[in-house]
Amino acid sequence: MQQKDVGERSTRPDEHHTSTTEKGAFCSAVCTCGWRGPARRARSQARRDAADHPGGRET
């Protein structure tokens, strides 16, 4: 399976792969479907956002 960049959208709409990214002091959950969670100071909360995203599974 080919890896996708975090910002790249999935070619399959039912495919969700979440991860977290950091920018300065903030961390956000992102998904290959294009969804992006809110910026958080707590990494644990960003990971929870990723896990709560429908169909999301962290990669």
PDBQT receptor file of N, H, CA, C and O in Angstrom, charges set to zero:
ATOM      1  N   MET A   1       0.847  -1.188   0.000  1.00  0.00    +0.000 N 
ATOM      2  CA  MET A   1       0.000   0.000   0.000  1.00  0.00    +0.000 C 
ATOM      3  C   MET A   1       0.884   1.241   0.000  1.00  0.00    +0.000 C 
ATOM      4  O   MET A   1       1.882   1.302   0.719  1.00  0.00    +0.000 OA
ATOM      5  N   GLN A   2       0.528   2.188  -0.778  1.00  0.00    +0.000 N 
ATOM      6  H   GLN A   2      -0.282   2.138  -1.363  1.00  0.00    +0.000 HD
ATOM      7  CA  GLN A   2       1.282   3.422  -0.905  1.00  0.00    +0.000 C 
ATOM      8  C   GLN A   2       0.990   4.351   0.266  1.00  0.00    +0.000 C 
ATOM      9  O   GLN A   2      -0.167   4.519   0.649  1.00  0.00    +0.000 OA
ATOM     10  N   GLN A   3       2.032   4.956   0.840  1.00  0.00    +0.000 N 
ATOM     11  H   GLN A   3       2.973   4.819   0.529  1.00  0.00    +0.000 HD
ATOM     12  CA  GLN A   3       1.827   5.892   1.937  1.00  0.00    +0.000 C 
ATOM     13  C   GLN A   3       1.398   7.243   1.382  1.00  0.00    +0.000 C 
ATOM     14  O   GLN A   3       1.783   7.635   0.280  1.00  0.00    +0.000 OA
ATOM     15  N   LYS A   4       0.593   7.942   2.172  1.00  0.00    +0.000 N 
ATOM     16  H   LYS A   4       0.280   7.623   3.067  1.00  0.00    +0.000 HD
ATOM     17  CA  LYS A   4       0.095   9.260   1.780  1.00  0.00    +0.000 C 
ATOM     18  C   LYS A   4       0.677  10.310   2.703  1.00  0.00    +0.000 C 
ATOM     19  O   LYS A   4       0.928  10.042   3.878  1.00  0.00    +0.000 OA
ATOM     20  N   ASP A   5       0.890  11.492   2.181  1.00  0.00    +0.000 N 
ATOM     21  H   ASP A   5       0.686  11.710   1.227  1.00  0.00    +0.000 HD
ATOM     22  CA  ASP A   5       1.271  12.615   3.020  1.00  0.00    +0.000 C 
ATOM     23  C   ASP A   5       0.085  12.991   3.873  1.00  0.00    +0.000 C 
ATOM     24  O   ASP A   5      -1.061  12.757   3.489  1.00  0.00    +0.000 OA
ATOM     25  N   VAL A   6       0.352  13.576   5.038  1.00  0.00    +0.000 N 
ATOM     26  H   VAL A   6       1.283  13.766   5.349  1.00  0.00    +0.000 HD
ATOM     27  CA  VAL A   6      -0.713  13.932   5.972  1.00  0.00    +0.000 C 
ATOM     28  C   VAL A   6      -1.748  14.828   5.307  1.00  0.00    +0.000 C 
ATOM     29  O   VAL A   6      -2.945  14.639   5.528  1.00  0.00    +0.000 OA
ATOM     30  N   GLY A   7      -1.329  15.794   4.504  1.00  0.00    +0.000 N 
ATOM     31  H   GLY A   7      -0.357  15.948   4.325  1.00  0.00    +0.000 HD
ATOM     32  CA  GLY A   7      -2.256  16.733   3.896  1.00  0.00    +0.000 C 
ATOM     33  C   GLY A   7      -2.963  16.194   2.666  1.00  0.00    +0.000 C 
ATOM     34  O   GLY A   7      -3.886  16.834   2.162  1.00  0.00    +0.000 OA
ATOM     35  N   GLU A   8      -2.554  15.029   2.166  1.00  0.00    +0.000 N 
ATOM     36  H   GLU A   8      -1.804  14.509   2.575  1.00  0.00    +0.000 HD
ATOM     37  CA  GLU A   8      -3.134  14.468   0.960  1.00  0.00    +0.000 C 
ATOM     38  C   GLU A   8      -4.451  13.775   1.275  1.00  0.00    +0.000 C 
ATOM     39  O   GLU A   8      -4.548  13.027   2.248  1.00  0.00    +0.000 OA
ATOM     40  N   ARG A   9      -5.453  14.022   0.462  1.00  0.00    +0.000 N 
ATOM     41  H   ARG A   9      -5.375  14.629  -0.328  1.00  0.00    +0.000 HD
ATOM     42  CA  ARG A   9      -6.755  13.394   0.675  1.00  0.00    +0.000 C 
ATOM     43  C   ARG A   9      -6.760  11.986   0.109  1.00  0.00    +0.000 C 
ATOM     44  O   ARG A   9      -6.076  11.691  -0.871  1.00  0.00    +0.000 OA
ATOM     45  N   SER A  10      -7.520  11.145   0.724  1.00  0.00    +0.000 N 
ATOM     46  H   SER A  10      -8.075  11.384   1.521  1.00  0.00    +0.000 HD
ATOM     47  CA  SER A  10      -7.658   9.762   0.308  1.00  0.00    +0.000 C 
ATOM     48  C   SER A  10      -8.397   9.685  -1.023  1.00  0.00    +0.000 C 
ATOM     49  O   SER A  10      -9.255  10.519  -1.312  1.00  0.00    +0.000 OA
ATOM     50  N   THR A  11      -8.062   8.688  -1.828  1.00  0.00    +0.000 N 
ATOM     51  H   THR A  11      -7.364   8.011  -1.593  1.00  0.00    +0.000 HD
ATOM     52  CA  THR A  11      -8.797   8.480  -3.072  1.00  0.00    +0.000 C 
ATOM     53  C   THR A  11     -10.071   7.700  -2.813  1.00  0.00    +0.000 C 
ATOM     54  O   THR A  11     -10.975   7.705  -3.648  1.00  0.00    +0.000 OA
ATOM     55  N   ARG A  12     -10.162   7.029  -1.674  1.00  0.00    +0.000 N 
ATOM     56  H   ARG A  12      -9.427   7.024  -0.996  1.00  0.00    +0.000 HD
ATOM     57  CA  ARG A  12     -11.369   6.302  -1.278  1.00  0.00    +0.000 C 
ATOM     58  C   ARG A  12     -12.049   7.077  -0.161  1.00  0.00    +0.000 C 
ATOM     59  O   ARG A  12     -11.438   7.297   0.885  1.00  0.00    +0.000 OA
ATOM     60  N   PRO A  13     -13.295   7.498  -0.350  1.00  0.00    +0.000 N 
ATOM     61  CA  PRO A  13     -13.972   8.299   0.670  1.00  0.00    +0.000 C 
ATOM     62  C   PRO A  13     -14.207   7.551   1.978  1.00  0.00    +0.000 C 
ATOM     63  O   PRO A  13     -14.380   8.181   3.021  1.00  0.00    +0.000 OA
ATOM     64  N   ASP A  14     -14.215   6.208   1.943  1.00  0.00    +0.000 N 
ATOM     65  H   ASP A  14     -14.074   5.696   1.096  1.00  0.00    +0.000 HD
ATOM     66  CA  ASP A  14     -14.446   5.437   3.158  1.00  0.00    +0.000 C 
ATOM     67  C   ASP A  14     -13.147   5.125   3.912  1.00  0.00    +0.000 C 
ATOM     68  O   ASP A  14     -13.174   4.448   4.940  1.00  0.00    +0.000 OA
ATOM     69  N   GLU A  15     -12.032   5.609   3.412  1.00  0.00    +0.000 N 
ATOM     70  H   GLU A  15     -12.010   6.159   2.577  1.00  0.00    +0.000 HD
ATOM     71  CA  GLU A  15     -10.722   5.326   4.006  1.00  0.00    +0.000 C 
ATOM     72  C   GLU A  15     -10.307   6.465   4.923  1.00  0.00    +0.000 C 
ATOM     73  O   GLU A  15     -10.227   7.616   4.495  1.00  0.00    +0.000 OA
ATOM     74  N   HIS A  16     -10.045   6.150   6.167  1.00  0.00    +0.000 N 
ATOM     75  H   HIS A  16     -10.109   5.215   6.516  1.00  0.00    +0.000 HD
ATOM     76  CA  HIS A  16      -9.640   7.153   7.151  1.00  0.00    +0.000 C 
ATOM     77  C   HIS A  16      -8.378   6.692   7.866  1.00  0.00    +0.000 C 
ATOM     78  O   HIS A  16      -8.358   5.625   8.481  1.00  0.00    +0.000 OA
ATOM     79  N   HIS A  17      -7.337   7.492   7.784  1.00  0.00    +0.000 N 
ATOM     80  H   HIS A  17      -7.354   8.358   7.285  1.00  0.00    +0.000 HD
ATOM     81  CA  HIS A  17      -6.107   7.234   8.526  1.00  0.00    +0.000 C 
ATOM     82  C   HIS A  17      -5.751   8.532   9.238  1.00  0.00    +0.000 C 
ATOM     83  O   HIS A  17      -5.436   9.532   8.594  1.00  0.00    +0.000 OA
ATOM     84  N   THR A  18      -5.800   8.513  10.540  1.00  0.00    +0.000 N 
ATOM     85  H   THR A  18      -6.056   7.700  11.063  1.00  0.00    +0.000 HD
ATOM     86  CA  THR A  18      -5.534   9.724  11.306  1.00  0.00    +0.000 C 
ATOM     87  C   THR A  18      -4.117   9.723  11.850  1.00  0.00    +0.000 C 
ATOM     88  O   THR A  18      -3.497   8.674  12.030  1.00  0.00    +0.000 OA
ATOM     89  N   SER A  19      -3.626  10.914  12.104  1.00  0.00    +0.000 N 
ATOM     90  H   SER A  19      -4.130  11.766  11.957  1.00  0.00    +0.000 HD
ATOM     91  CA  SER A  19      -2.325  11.121  12.737  1.00  0.00    +0.000 C 
ATOM     92  C   SER A  19      -2.365  12.479  13.419  1.00  0.00    +0.000 C 
ATOM     93  O   SER A  19      -3.370  13.187  13.343  1.00  0.00    +0.000 OA
ATOM     94  N   THR A  20      -1.298  12.837  14.071  1.00  0.00    +0.000 N 
ATOM     95  H   THR A  20      -0.482  12.262  14.132  1.00  0.00    +0.000 HD
ATOM     96  CA  THR A  20      -1.217  14.152  14.700  1.00  0.00    +0.000 C 
ATOM     97  C   THR A  20      -0.048  14.911  14.107  1.00  0.00    +0.000 C 
ATOM     98  O   THR A  20       0.950  14.313  13.703  1.00  0.00    +0.000 OA
ATOM     99  N   THR A  21      -0.171  16.223  14.055  1.00  0.00    +0.000 N 
ATOM    100  H   THR A  21      -0.981  16.708  14.383  1.00  0.00    +0.000 HD
ATOM    101  CA  THR A  21       0.904  17.071  13.581  1.00  0.00    +0.000 C 
ATOM    102  C   THR A  21       1.087  18.211  14.578  1.00  0.00    +0.000 C 
ATOM    103  O   THR A  21       0.149  18.604  15.271  1.00  0.00    +0.000 OA
ATOM    104  N   GLU A  22       2.281  18.721  14.635  1.00  0.00    +0.000 N 
ATOM    105  H   GLU A  22       3.043  18.401  14.071  1.00  0.00    +0.000 HD
ATOM    106  CA  GLU A  22       2.582  19.812  15.559  1.00  0.00    +0.000 C 
ATOM    107  C   GLU A  22       2.988  21.061  14.801  1.00  0.00    +0.000 C 
ATOM    108  O   GLU A  22       3.663  21.004  13.773  1.00  0.00    +0.000 OA
ATOM    109  N   LYS A  23       2.557  22.183  15.339  1.00  0.00    +0.000 N 
ATOM    110  H   LYS A  23       2.009  22.229  16.174  1.00  0.00    +0.000 HD
ATOM    111  CA  LYS A  23       2.956  23.488  14.803  1.00  0.00    +0.000 C 
ATOM    112  C   LYS A  23       3.175  24.391  16.005  1.00  0.00    +0.000 C 
ATOM    113  O   LYS A  23       2.218  24.826  16.646  1.00  0.00    +0.000 OA
ATOM    114  N   GLY A  24       4.424  24.670  16.306  1.00  0.00    +0.000 N 
ATOM    115  H   GLY A  24       5.202  24.317  15.785  1.00  0.00    +0.000 HD
ATOM    116  CA  GLY A  24       4.741  25.449  17.497  1.00  0.00    +0.000 C 
ATOM    117  C   GLY A  24       4.339  24.682  18.735  1.00  0.00    +0.000 C 
ATOM    118  O   GLY A  24       4.688  23.511  18.888  1.00  0.00    +0.000 OA
ATOM    119  N   ALA A  25       3.611  25.332  19.615  1.00  0.00    +0.000 N 
ATOM    120  H   ALA A  25       3.328  26.283  19.491  1.00  0.00    +0.000 HD
ATOM    121  CA  ALA A  25       3.188  24.708  20.872  1.00  0.00    +0.000 C 
ATOM    122  C   ALA A  25       1.885  23.933  20.730  1.00  0.00    +0.000 C 
ATOM    123  O   ALA A  25       1.372  23.416  21.723  1.00  0.00    +0.000 OA
ATOM    124  N   PHE A  26       1.338  23.840  19.525  1.00  0.00    +0.000 N 
ATOM    125  H   PHE A  26       1.755  24.260  18.719  1.00  0.00    +0.000 HD
ATOM    126  CA  PHE A  26       0.038  23.221  19.330  1.00  0.00    +0.000 C 
ATOM    127  C   PHE A  26       0.135  21.927  18.538  1.00  0.00    +0.000 C 
ATOM    128  O   PHE A  26       1.022  21.754  17.702  1.00  0.00    +0.000 OA
ATOM    129  N   CYS A  27      -0.788  21.031  18.817  1.00  0.00    +0.000 N 
ATOM    130  H   CYS A  27      -1.508  21.172  19.496  1.00  0.00    +0.000 HD
ATOM    131  CA  CYS A  27      -0.869  19.733  18.167  1.00  0.00    +0.000 C 
ATOM    132  C   CYS A  27      -2.293  19.576  17.636  1.00  0.00    +0.000 C 
ATOM    133  O   CYS A  27      -3.254  19.953  18.308  1.00  0.00    +0.000 OA
ATOM    134  N   SER A  28      -2.426  19.025  16.442  1.00  0.00    +0.000 N 
ATOM    135  H   SER A  28      -1.646  18.719  15.897  1.00  0.00    +0.000 HD
ATOM    136  CA  SER A  28      -3.751  18.809  15.842  1.00  0.00    +0.000 C 
ATOM    137  C   SER A  28      -3.843  17.405  15.286  1.00  0.00    +0.000 C 
ATOM    138  O   SER A  28      -2.848  16.832  14.844  1.00  0.00    +0.000 OA
ATOM    139  N   ALA A  29      -5.044  16.856  15.312  1.00  0.00    +0.000 N 
ATOM    140  H   ALA A  29      -5.853  17.321  15.671  1.00  0.00    +0.000 HD
ATOM    141  CA  ALA A  29      -5.317  15.587  14.650  1.00  0.00    +0.000 C 
ATOM    142  C   ALA A  29      -5.693  15.891  13.209  1.00  0.00    +0.000 C 
ATOM    143  O   ALA A  29      -6.387  16.871  12.942  1.00  0.00    +0.000 OA
ATOM    144  N   VAL A  30      -5.243  15.065  12.287  1.00  0.00    +0.000 N 
ATOM    145  H   VAL A  30      -4.679  14.269  12.504  1.00  0.00    +0.000 HD
ATOM    146  CA  VAL A  30      -5.585  15.208  10.871  1.00  0.00    +0.000 C 
ATOM    147  C   VAL A  30      -5.935  13.836  10.310  1.00  0.00    +0.000 C 
ATOM    148  O   VAL A  30      -5.527  12.810  10.854  1.00  0.00    +0.000 OA
ATOM    149  N   CYS A  31      -6.690  13.827   9.226  1.00  0.00    +0.000 N 
ATOM    150  H   CYS A  31      -7.022  14.661   8.785  1.00  0.00    +0.000 HD
ATOM    151  CA  CYS A  31      -7.109  12.583   8.592  1.00  0.00    +0.000 C 
ATOM    152  C   CYS A  31      -6.894  12.678   7.087  1.00  0.00    +0.000 C 
ATOM    153  O   CYS A  31      -6.919  13.765   6.511  1.00  0.00    +0.000 OA
ATOM    154  N   THR A  32      -6.683  11.523   6.459  1.00  0.00    +0.000 N 
ATOM    155  H   THR A  32      -6.663  10.639   6.928  1.00  0.00    +0.000 HD
ATOM    156  CA  THR A  32      -6.492  11.497   5.012  1.00  0.00    +0.000 C 
ATOM    157  C   THR A  32      -7.752  11.895   4.248  1.00  0.00    +0.000 C 
ATOM    158  O   THR A  32      -7.680  12.180   3.053  1.00  0.00    +0.000 OA
ATOM    159  N   CYS A  33      -8.918  11.919   4.924  1.00  0.00    +0.000 N 
ATOM    160  H   CYS A  33      -8.977  11.687   5.895  1.00  0.00    +0.000 HD
ATOM    161  CA  CYS A  33     -10.155  12.333   4.250  1.00  0.00    +0.000 C 
ATOM    162  C   CYS A  33     -10.249  13.859   4.147  1.00  0.00    +0.000 C 
ATOM    163  O   CYS A  33     -11.151  14.379   3.489  1.00  0.00    +0.000 OA
ATOM    164  N   GLY A  34      -9.321  14.582   4.795  1.00  0.00    +0.000 N 
ATOM    165  H   GLY A  34      -8.589  14.160   5.330  1.00  0.00    +0.000 HD
ATOM    166  CA  GLY A  34      -9.337  16.040   4.746  1.00  0.00    +0.000 C 
ATOM    167  C   GLY A  34      -9.752  16.691   6.049  1.00  0.00    +0.000 C 
ATOM    168  O   GLY A  34      -9.589  17.900   6.214  1.00  0.00    +0.000 OA
ATOM    169  N   TRP A  35     -10.284  15.914   6.979  1.00  0.00    +0.000 N 
ATOM    170  H   TRP A  35     -10.416  14.931   6.845  1.00  0.00    +0.000 HD
ATOM    171  CA  TRP A  35     -10.702  16.446   8.279  1.00  0.00    +0.000 C 
ATOM    172  C   TRP A  35      -9.482  16.879   9.084  1.00  0.00    +0.000 C 
ATOM    173  O   TRP A  35      -8.418  16.265   8.999  1.00  0.00    +0.000 OA
ATOM    174  N   ARG A  36      -9.648  17.937   9.860  1.00  0.00    +0.000 N 
ATOM    175  H   ARG A  36     -10.512  18.436   9.930  1.00  0.00    +0.000 HD
ATOM    176  CA  ARG A  36      -8.594  18.418  10.752  1.00  0.00    +0.000 C 
ATOM    177  C   ARG A  36      -9.253  18.831  12.061  1.00  0.00    +0.000 C 
ATOM    178  O   ARG A  36     -10.236  19.572  12.069  1.00  0.00    +0.000 OA
ATOM    179  N   GLY A  37      -8.701  18.342  13.165  1.00  0.00    +0.000 N 
ATOM    180  H   GLY A  37      -7.902  17.739  13.158  1.00  0.00    +0.000 HD
ATOM    181  CA  GLY A  37      -9.223  18.683  14.483  1.00  0.00    +0.000 C 
ATOM    182  C   GLY A  37      -8.697  20.033  14.936  1.00  0.00    +0.000 C 
ATOM    183  O   GLY A  37      -7.828  20.617  14.289  1.00  0.00    +0.000 OA
ATOM    184  N   PRO A  38      -9.221  20.524  16.043  1.00  0.00    +0.000 N 
ATOM    185  CA  PRO A  38      -8.763  21.812  16.562  1.00  0.00    +0.000 C 
ATOM    186  C   PRO A  38      -7.332  21.732  17.105  1.00  0.00    +0.000 C 
ATOM    187  O   PRO A  38      -6.867  20.664  17.502  1.00  0.00    +0.000 OA
ATOM    188  N   ALA A  39      -6.654  22.863  17.115  1.00  0.00    +0.000 N 
ATOM    189  H   ALA A  39      -7.032  23.731  16.792  1.00  0.00    +0.000 HD
ATOM    190  CA  ALA A  39      -5.301  22.923  17.681  1.00  0.00    +0.000 C 
ATOM    191  C   ALA A  39      -5.402  22.782  19.197  1.00  0.00    +0.000 C 
ATOM    192  O   ALA A  39      -6.217  23.438  19.847  1.00  0.00    +0.000 OA
ATOM    193  N   ARG A  40      -4.572  21.927  19.733  1.00  0.00    +0.000 N 
ATOM    194  H   ARG A  40      -3.911  21.394  19.205  1.00  0.00    +0.000 HD
ATOM    195  CA  ARG A  40      -4.589  21.655  21.174  1.00  0.00    +0.000 C 
ATOM    196  C   ARG A  40      -3.181  21.826  21.739  1.00  0.00    +0.000 C 
ATOM    197  O   ARG A  40      -2.195  21.578  21.045  1.00  0.00    +0.000 OA
ATOM    198  N   ARG A  41      -3.091  22.248  22.988  1.00  0.00    +0.000 N 
ATOM    199  H   ARG A  41      -3.892  22.450  23.551  1.00  0.00    +0.000 HD
ATOM    200  CA  ARG A  41      -1.798  22.269  23.670  1.00  0.00    +0.000 C 
ATOM    201  C   ARG A  41      -1.442  20.887  24.197  1.00  0.00    +0.000 C 
ATOM    202  O   ARG A  41      -0.262  20.558  24.319  1.00  0.00    +0.000 OA
ATOM    203  N   ALA A  42      -2.438  20.082  24.507  1.00  0.00    +0.000 N 
ATOM    204  H   ALA A  42      -3.396  20.349  24.407  1.00  0.00    +0.000 HD
ATOM    205  CA  ALA A  42      -2.211  18.741  25.046  1.00  0.00    +0.000 C 
ATOM    206  C   ALA A  42      -2.210  17.712  23.913  1.00  0.00    +0.000 C 
ATOM    207  O   ALA A  42      -3.216  17.542  23.224  1.00  0.00    +0.000 OA
ATOM    208  N   ARG A  43      -1.090  17.034  23.726  1.00  0.00    +0.000 N 
ATOM    209  H   ARG A  43      -0.273  17.173  24.286  1.00  0.00    +0.000 HD
ATOM    210  CA  ARG A  43      -1.010  16.003  22.693  1.00  0.00    +0.000 C 
ATOM    211  C   ARG A  43      -2.027  14.902  22.944  1.00  0.00    +0.000 C 
ATOM    212  O   ARG A  43      -2.604  14.352  22.006  1.00  0.00    +0.000 OA
ATOM    213  N   SER A  44      -2.243  14.582  24.222  1.00  0.00    +0.000 N 
ATOM    214  H   SER A  44      -1.774  15.029  24.983  1.00  0.00    +0.000 HD
ATOM    215  CA  SER A  44      -3.200  13.521  24.545  1.00  0.00    +0.000 C 
ATOM    216  C   SER A  44      -4.598  13.861  24.040  1.00  0.00    +0.000 C 
ATOM    217  O   SER A  44      -5.321  12.972  23.592  1.00  0.00    +0.000 OA
ATOM    218  N   GLN A  45      -4.982  15.109  24.102  1.00  0.00    +0.000 N 
ATOM    219  H   GLN A  45      -4.394  15.831  24.466  1.00  0.00    +0.000 HD
ATOM    220  CA  GLN A  45      -6.302  15.517  23.613  1.00  0.00    +0.000 C 
ATOM    221  C   GLN A  45      -6.361  15.442  22.089  1.00  0.00    +0.000 C 
ATOM    222  O   GLN A  45      -7.386  15.050  21.532  1.00  0.00    +0.000 OA
ATOM    223  N   ALA A  46      -5.284  15.809  21.414  1.00  0.00    +0.000 N 
ATOM    224  H   ALA A  46      -4.451  16.128  21.866  1.00  0.00    +0.000 HD
ATOM    225  CA  ALA A  46      -5.252  15.698  19.952  1.00  0.00    +0.000 C 
ATOM    226  C   ALA A  46      -5.348  14.233  19.535  1.00  0.00    +0.000 C 
ATOM    227  O   ALA A  46      -6.032  13.912  18.563  1.00  0.00    +0.000 OA
ATOM    228  N   ARG A  47      -4.667  13.338  20.264  1.00  0.00    +0.000 N 
ATOM    229  H   ARG A  47      -4.112  13.599  21.053  1.00  0.00    +0.000 HD
ATOM    230  CA  ARG A  47      -4.772  11.909  19.974  1.00  0.00    +0.000 C 
ATOM    231  C   ARG A  47      -6.197  11.415  20.209  1.00  0.00    +0.000 C 
ATOM    232  O   ARG A  47      -6.692  10.575  19.457  1.00  0.00    +0.000 OA
ATOM    233  N   ARG A  48      -6.858  11.923  21.240  1.00  0.00    +0.000 N 
ATOM    234  H   ARG A  48      -6.457  12.605  21.851  1.00  0.00    +0.000 HD
ATOM    235  CA  ARG A  48      -8.243  11.553  21.509  1.00  0.00    +0.000 C 
ATOM    236  C   ARG A  48      -9.151  12.055  20.381  1.00  0.00    +0.000 C 
ATOM    237  O   ARG A  48     -10.069  11.348  19.966  1.00  0.00    +0.000 OA
ATOM    238  N   ASP A  49      -8.900  13.267  19.884  1.00  0.00    +0.000 N 
ATOM    239  H   ASP A  49      -8.154  13.841  20.221  1.00  0.00    +0.000 HD
ATOM    240  CA  ASP A  49      -9.670  13.791  18.747  1.00  0.00    +0.000 C 
ATOM    241  C   ASP A  49      -9.536  12.848  17.546  1.00  0.00    +0.000 C 
ATOM    242  O   ASP A  49     -10.518  12.550  16.867  1.00  0.00    +0.000 OA
ATOM    243  N   ALA A  50      -8.302  12.382  17.294  1.00  0.00    +0.000 N 
ATOM    244  H   ALA A  50      -7.504  12.624  17.845  1.00  0.00    +0.000 HD
ATOM    245  CA  ALA A  50      -8.061  11.469  16.176  1.00  0.00    +0.000 C 
ATOM    246  C   ALA A  50      -8.823  10.160  16.368  1.00  0.00    +0.000 C 
ATOM    247  O   ALA A  50      -9.434   9.646  15.431  1.00  0.00    +0.000 OA
ATOM    248  N   ALA A  51      -8.784   9.630  17.577  1.00  0.00    +0.000 N 
ATOM    249  H   ALA A  51      -8.288  10.048  18.338  1.00  0.00    +0.000 HD
ATOM    250  CA  ALA A  51      -9.477   8.371  17.864  1.00  0.00    +0.000 C 
ATOM    251  C   ALA A  51     -10.992   8.527  17.763  1.00  0.00    +0.000 C 
ATOM    252  O   ALA A  51     -11.684   7.585  17.377  1.00  0.00    +0.000 OA
ATOM    253  N   ASP A  52     -11.509   9.698  18.102  1.00  0.00    +0.000 N 
ATOM    254  H   ASP A  52     -10.946  10.463  18.415  1.00  0.00    +0.000 HD
ATOM    255  CA  ASP A  52     -12.956   9.948  18.058  1.00  0.00    +0.000 C 
ATOM    256  C   ASP A  52     -13.466  10.261  16.658  1.00  0.00    +0.000 C 
ATOM    257  O   ASP A  52     -14.675  10.235  16.429  1.00  0.00    +0.000 OA
ATOM    258  N   HIS A  53     -12.583  10.551  15.725  1.00  0.00    +0.000 N 
ATOM    259  H   HIS A  53     -11.601  10.572  15.910  1.00  0.00    +0.000 HD
ATOM    260  CA  HIS A  53     -12.990  10.851  14.345  1.00  0.00    +0.000 C 
ATOM    261  C   HIS A  53     -13.645   9.597  13.747  1.00  0.00    +0.000 C 
ATOM    262  O   HIS A  53     -13.069   8.511  13.821  1.00  0.00    +0.000 OA
ATOM    263  N   PRO A  54     -14.830   9.733  13.163  1.00  0.00    +0.000 N 
ATOM    264  CA  PRO A  54     -15.531   8.552  12.621  1.00  0.00    +0.000 C 
ATOM    265  C   PRO A  54     -14.652   7.787  11.623  1.00  0.00    +0.000 C 
ATOM    266  O   PRO A  54     -14.178   8.344  10.634  1.00  0.00    +0.000 OA
ATOM    267  N   GLY A  55     -14.454   6.524  11.906  1.00  0.00    +0.000 N 
ATOM    268  H   GLY A  55     -14.840   6.072  12.710  1.00  0.00    +0.000 HD
ATOM    269  CA  GLY A  55     -13.654   5.683  11.005  1.00  0.00    +0.000 C 
ATOM    270  C   GLY A  55     -12.164   5.882  11.184  1.00  0.00    +0.000 C 
ATOM    271  O   GLY A  55     -11.368   5.227  10.512  1.00  0.00    +0.000 OA
ATOM    272  N   GLY A  56     -11.777   6.765  12.070  1.00  0.00    +0.000 N 
ATOM    273  H   GLY A  56     -12.424   7.297  12.616  1.00  0.00    +0.000 HD
ATOM    274  CA  GLY A  56     -10.362   7.072  12.228  1.00  0.00    +0.000 C 
ATOM    275  C   GLY A  56      -9.597   5.974  12.927  1.00  0.00    +0.000 C 
ATOM    276  O   GLY A  56     -10.072   5.371  13.889  1.00  0.00    +0.000 OA
ATOM    277  N   ARG A  57      -8.394   5.725  12.421  1.00  0.00    +0.000 N 
ATOM    278  H   ARG A  57      -8.008   6.215  11.639  1.00  0.00    +0.000 HD
ATOM    279  CA  ARG A  57      -7.458   4.850  13.114  1.00  0.00    +0.000 C 
ATOM    280  C   ARG A  57      -6.091   5.467  12.930  1.00  0.00    +0.000 C 
ATOM    281  O   ARG A  57      -5.668   5.752  11.809  1.00  0.00    +0.000 OA
ATOM    282  N   GLU A  58      -5.413   5.670  14.024  1.00  0.00    +0.000 N 
ATOM    283  H   GLU A  58      -5.757   5.439  14.934  1.00  0.00    +0.000 HD
ATOM    284  CA  GLU A  58      -4.153   6.398  13.998  1.00  0.00    +0.000 C 
ATOM    285  C   GLU A  58      -3.077   5.590  13.311  1.00  0.00    +0.000 C 
ATOM    286  O   GLU A  58      -2.936   4.388  13.533  1.00  0.00    +0.000 OA
ATOM    287  N   THR A  59      -2.308   6.284  12.458  1.00  0.00    +0.000 N 
ATOM    288  H   THR A  59      -2.422   7.261  12.277  1.00  0.00    +0.000 HD
ATOM    289  CA  THR A  59      -1.189   5.639  11.761  1.00  0.00    +0.000 C 
ATOM    290  C   THR A  59       0.107   6.245  12.199  1.00  0.00    +0.000 C 
ATOM    291  O   THR A  59       1.169   5.838  11.727  1.00  0.00    +0.000 OA
TER     292      THR A  59
